[in-house]
Amino acid sequence: MRRGRDSSTMTVDTQPAVKNRLRTLVGETLDESVDWTLSETSEGYRIALADRVLEVKQRDGSAESTHWFMTLQADGETVSKFGPYESTDELEAELGTVLTSDVFYTVCCDG
C-alpha cells in the first residue's frame, strides 16, 4: 500500500507493481557486480544473492489491509525475520538495509 496523492487515502500495489518495485530497489541498491535473482513464490517473492536469500511474504492484515514479512536465510537456515510492514514503502526501507548489511549469525548447540 502507498499513500495517495492527497496522503489521506491508501492505494494497494498490484502484484506486478510490487515485483517491479522490488526489482528496481535491488538493482539500484546493489553494485552492478553483484549477481542476484528475483522470483515469485506462492506467498510472495524470493531475492537470491550468493550469500543470502530474502523471502518477502504477503499476508492479509486487519481491515482488508496487507502486511509484508521478510525472512533472511544464510547457508539454508533462517537467521532473521522482519515485519510486519503495513506498506511496501516500509518494506523497501528495511529491504535496502538488509541487502547491504553483512549477514551474521551464531551456531549454538546444547552440551
LINZIGI-V440874 format. One line per field, one symbol per residue. burial: 1 if it has 9 or more other ideal C-beta (glycine too) atoms within 8 Angstrom, else 0. Layout:
burial = ???
//
This chain:
burial = 110100000100100001101110110001000001010010011111100111111110100011111111110000100110111101110111011000100000000
//
